[in-house]
Amino acid sequence: MNTSHMSTLTQGHMAMGKQVAPPKDAYSQTPTQGKEDLVLPMEVTEELKKLNSVMIEKDAVIEELLKENTALRNKMSVLESSLALHKQEEPTAVPGDHVSRVSGDSSLVMLM
């Protein structure tokens, strides 16, 4: 039989969804077997445990920083509101004022 004819037949069968079964001994394990049996060197296992611990710590630090950031943003909002009310009551800056706002800047400047 011609080999080019053979490959055409094989492609035709695969296109129709038919596949030739592999020899029986090729699948002595199911695809999920063997993964549980994988044995890593002790050094690799220890390194993975260390990395996992570092990742858990990192996540905890990030969570704390996010909470702190939110609290600081809330305080900043309260201070800006308070400053806006203060400026409405006293439209002109008082000499010796300890808190001032730079024109056009949304940040507070603390003078000591």
Sequence and secondary structure as in RCSB ss.txt:
>XXXX:A:sequence
MNTSHMSTLTQGHMAMGKQVAPPKDAYSQTPTQGKEDLVLPMEVTEELKKLNSVMIEKDAVIEELLKENTALRNK
MSVLESSLALHKQEEPTAVPGDHVSRVSGDSSLVMLM
>XXXX:A:secstr
  HHHHHHHHHHHHHTT      GGGGSS TTTTTTT    HHHHHHHHHHHHHHHHHHHHHHHHHHHHHHHHHH
HHHHHHHHHHHHHH  S  TT SEEE TT  SEEE  
